[in-house]
Amino acid sequence: ALREQFERERGVFGALLNTTKVLAHCPPILKAAKQLGASIEKSGRLPAALLPLVYLRVALINGCPF
């Protein structure tokens, strides 16, 4: 179950995100977290062009490389 998620994430980001590594210890929680993130993206509450800027800003606030 995790292999598909890991391959998809490596394809998009080039590596696994740290949050994925942590949440993968409990696959049902990882799945739910990924579904939550996807539903936020698809909700239409934010313009699609704004999402990358939001991700970047959150990463900077948290001191994470993006």
C-alpha positions as CSV (number, residue, x, y, z in Angstrom):
1,A,0.0,0.0,0.0
2,L,2.8,2.4,0.8
3,R,4.9,1.6,-2.3
4,E,2.5,3.4,-4.7
5,Q,2.3,6.5,-2.4
6,F,6.1,6.6,-2.1
7,E,6.6,6.2,-5.9
8,R,4.1,9.0,-6.6
9,E,5.7,11.3,-4.1
10,R,9.2,10.6,-5.3
11,G,8.0,11.4,-8.8
12,V,6.6,14.7,-7.8
13,F,9.2,15.9,-5.3
14,G,12.2,13.8,-6.1
15,A,12.2,12.3,-2.5
16,L,9.8,11.4,0.3
17,L,8.6,14.3,2.4
18,N,9.4,14.1,6.1
19,T,5.7,14.1,7.0
20,T,5.2,11.1,4.8
21,K,8.0,9.3,6.5
22,V,6.5,9.9,9.9
23,L,2.9,9.2,8.9
24,A,3.9,6.0,7.1
25,H,4.3,4.3,10.4
26,C,0.5,4.2,10.4
27,P,-0.7,3.7,6.8
28,P,-4.4,4.6,7.5
29,I,-3.3,7.9,9.0
30,L,-1.0,8.6,6.0
31,K,-3.9,7.8,3.6
32,A,-6.3,10.1,5.5
33,A,-3.7,12.9,5.7
34,K,-3.1,12.7,1.9
35,Q,-6.8,12.7,1.2
36,L,-7.3,15.8,3.4
37,G,-4.5,17.6,1.5
38,A,-6.0,16.6,-1.8
39,S,-9.5,17.7,-0.8
40,I,-8.2,21.1,0.3
41,E,-6.5,21.6,-3.1
42,K,-9.6,20.5,-5.0
43,S,-12.0,22.5,-2.9
44,G,-11.7,25.6,-5.0
45,R,-11.5,27.8,-1.9
46,L,-8.2,29.2,-3.1
47,P,-7.3,30.0,-6.7
48,A,-5.1,27.3,-8.2
49,A,-2.4,29.9,-9.0
50,L,-2.2,30.9,-5.3
51,L,-1.6,27.4,-4.0
52,P,2.2,27.2,-4.8
53,L,2.6,30.6,-3.0
54,V,0.8,29.3,0.0
55,Y,2.9,26.2,0.1
56,L,6.1,28.2,-0.2
57,R,5.0,30.6,2.5
58,V,4.1,27.8,4.9
59,A,7.5,26.1,4.3
60,L,9.3,29.4,5.0
61,I,7.4,30.0,8.2
62,N,8.2,26.5,9.3
63,G,11.9,26.8,8.3
64,C,11.6,24.0,5.8
65,P,13.4,23.9,2.5
66,F,10.8,23.8,-0.4
